[in-house]
Amino acid sequence: MLGGIKLLQQSTAIFNKVRMASSNSCGFKAAVLQLTVSGDKSANVANALKRIQLAKQNGCTLAILPECFNAPYNTALFRQYSEVIPGGETCKALSQAAKSNQMYIVGGSIPEICDDNVYNTCTVWDPNGNLIAKHRKMHLFDINIPGGICFKESDALSPGNSLNTFKLGKFKIGLGICYDIRFSEMAALYRKEGCDMLIYPSAFNMTTGPLHWSLLIRARAVDCQAFVAVASPARITNSNYVAWGHSMIVDPWGKILDEATEKDMDLYIDLDFNARENMRQQIPTENQRRTDVYDTINVKNKF
Ligand SMILES: NC(=O)CCC(=O)C(=O)O
């Protein structure tokens, strides 16, 4: 824990072992799974496992699940669906899936219970089935747009207080959850930490989704010069919270490499990190920052 920023990373020994099996020098193939989420937790988890296996069959090294993929996205239900990490049924299933498919899994998010607090938490699993990172949503989704949407996660959830990264081979990946993407300071810290990619399991809504969703994803990609992947639940029009869908992966230039519709579907995308290196050399903003003028992030939050 340095300056309020905690990094959770696997040990070098595991890292080396996994790297051999799972990535090459310039990239890997990622799956973004846009799953239908119902009130039946076991069915949600079983569906995720099936789709992870399909991603493996399609040559993917990494599978990314949506925010709140095992439970309805509903403040009144978070506690009821919550489970402990890593001992709960969802974590056990994800760990097993990572091991049997020899994949990395970014387990979207699930309602986590810890010391009677409930968190919106993302877990990450390596191909040995080990939990290598955990991120609790830092910025709770509390908004009120008259005639649009009123949602108050803080009625039911506590916020996380740390930034979290993990390594896939030589690539460093920073984690956020949905509303976290609106806070560019957080992404800037991940960039400063050297992240090659940011992943945000998400569930935007029908009011903000149309204008803000791809804008924010592309903005974070361009200002961090990193890949950004976001996985949403599929849209179910008669549910309490209607998700925007449109899961996507954007490259460091801000180009949308692939985008889902609102329907239940998966994306499989080859990521070539050479493109990222080229961009960082051609537009070297990292070395051009005027930290003599705006030094808040750099001074307060040294990793
Ligand atoms: N689940 C969320 O955090 C939703 C965020 C969202 O929709 C937004 O507009 O921001």
The ligand as an SDF file (V2000), in Angstrom:
LIG
                    3D

 10  9  0  0  0  0  0  0  0  0999 V2000
  -23.2320    0.5200  -13.1140 N   0  0  0  0  0  0  0  0  0  0  0  0
  -22.8030    1.7470  -13.2390 C   0  0  0  0  0  0  0  0  0  0  0  0
  -21.8870    2.1940  -12.5830 O   0  0  0  0  0  0  0  0  0  0  0  0
  -23.5080    2.5700  -14.2650 C   0  0  0  0  0  0  0  0  0  0  0  0
  -22.7550    3.8040  -14.6790 C   0  0  0  0  0  0  0  0  0  0  0  0
  -23.5260    4.5870  -15.6670 C   0  0  0  0  0  0  0  0  0  0  0  0
  -24.4890    4.1400  -16.2450 O   0  0  0  0  0  0  0  0  0  0  0  0
  -23.0650    5.9490  -15.9440 C   0  0  0  0  0  0  0  0  0  0  0  0
  -23.7740    6.6590  -16.6660 O   0  0  0  0  0  0  0  0  0  0  0  0
  -22.0100    6.3390  -15.4590 O   0  0  0  0  0  0  0  0  0  0  0  0
  1  2  1  0
  2  3  2  0
  2  4  1  0
  4  5  1  0
  5  6  1  0
  6  7  2  0
  6  8  1  0
  8  9  2  0
  8 10  1  0
M  END
$$$$
